[in-house]
Each structure stands twice: as structure tokens, then as C-alpha cells.
Amino acid sequence: MRIVAVSYLRHFWEENPSAEQHLKAWIDEAKKAAWSQPAEIKEQYRSASILKNRRVVFNIKGNGYRLIVAVAYRYQAVCVKFIGTHAAYDAIDAETVEMEL
């Protein structure tokens, strides 16, 4: 999968160093993946939540952080929509949130 907006994740881990290695691990795994449907994501990440609008929520660092991406299965790409603490995640609408830098 191609990852759109890795710079957004990089910016986040610069502000939250405890997330860096966990996000880098997710990036490596996602780049190697070839997901063609949500069930394949659930096979790899049992704790992932599949939402409407092709969105997926990943727990990062044991649920310390939440990552929301939109998956374009046809184009083998994921676009980062949100990365934040669990508390920040609780304050947003995961189905409509967009990146803000």
C-alpha cells in the first residue's frame, strides 16, 4: 500500500516521541500489505475498527494513540485522516475527520 501523508505521522511523532517506533512499525507493515478488502485488515490487525467511507481505525502503542486512515483498495493506497491520543480521538467524528496541520 502507498501511504499518503506520512509527513503528518512524522510531525505527530516529533511532538509525541513515545509514538515514533510504533508508527514507524505500522508504516512498514502497511507498505508491505496489499489489502483488497476490510477483512484482510482485520486478519492482520484484530483490534482495528472498520468504519463507513472505507475508513479504518488502528490502535497504536497499545491503544495509547488512534490512527484513522481512508483506504483506496483499488489503488492500493491509504490516506491518513487523523492521528492523536485516545482522548483526542474521543472528541472527533472518526467518519468525517480530515487532517489538520
C-alpha positions in Angstrom: 0.0 0.0 0.0 1.1 3.5 -0.7 0.7 5.8 2.3 -0.5 9.4 1.6 0.6 11.9 4.3 3.4 10.1 6.0 4.7 13.6 6.9 1.6 14.0 9.1 2.6 11.0 11.1 6.2 12.2 11.2 5.1 15.6 12.6 3.0 13.8 15.2 5.8 11.6 16.5 8.1 14.6 16.6 5.6 16.1 19.1 4.9 12.7 20.8 8.2 10.7 20.8 6.6 7.7 22.5 4.6 7.1 19.3 7.6 7.1 16.9 8.6 3.5 16.9 5.0 2.3 16.9 4.1 4.5 14.0 7.2 3.5 12.0 6.3 -0.2 12.6 2.8 0.5 11.3 4.2 2.3 8.2 6.5 -0.6 7.4 3.7 -3.1 7.8 1.2 -1.1 5.8 3.7 -0.5 2.9 4.2 -4.3 2.7 0.4 -5.0 2.7 -1.8 -5.5 -0.3 -5.2 -5.2 1.3 -8.1 -5.7 -1.1 -10.9 -5.7 1.4 -11.6 -4.8 5.0 -11.5 -8.4 6.2 -7.8 -8.6 5.2 -7.0 -5.6 7.5 -8.9 -7.3 10.3 -6.9 -10.5 9.8 -3.7 -8.5 10.3 -5.0 -6.1 12.9 -7.6 -7.8 15.1 -8.2 -4.6 17.1 -8.7 -2.4 14.0 -12.2 -0.9 13.6 -13.7 -0.8 10.2 -15.9 2.3 9.6 -18.0 3.6 6.8 -16.5 5.5 3.9 -13.6 3.0 3.7 -12.1 4.3 6.9 -10.2 2.2 9.4 -9.1 3.0 12.9 -5.9 1.5 14.2 -4.8 1.3 17.8 -1.2 2.5 18.1 1.0 1.8 21.1 -1.5 -0.5 22.9 -4.4 1.9 22.3 -2.4 4.9 23.6 -3.0 6.6 20.2 -5.5 6.2 17.4 -4.8 6.4 13.7 -7.6 6.8 11.2 -7.0 6.2 7.5 -9.1 6.0 4.4 -8.3 3.0 2.3 -8.5 3.1 -1.5 -8.3 -0.7 -2.1 -8.5 -0.3 -5.9 -5.5 2.0 -5.9 -3.6 0.2 -3.1 -3.3 3.4 -1.1 -4.2 4.7 2.4 -4.6 8.3 3.3 -4.0 9.4 6.8 -7.0 11.3 8.2 -6.2 11.5 11.9 -3.5 10.6 14.4 -4.0 11.5 18.1 -4.3 10.4 21.6 -7.2 8.3 22.7 -8.7 11.4 24.4 -8.4 13.5 21.2 -10.0 10.6 19.2 -13.0 10.6 21.6 -13.5 14.3 20.7 -13.8 13.9 16.9 -16.1 12.2 14.5 -14.0 9.3 13.1 -16.1 9.0 9.9 -15.6 12.6 8.8 -12.4 13.9 10.4 -9.8 15.3 8.0 -6.1 16.1 8.6 -5.1 19.4 10.1 -1.6 20.6 10.3 
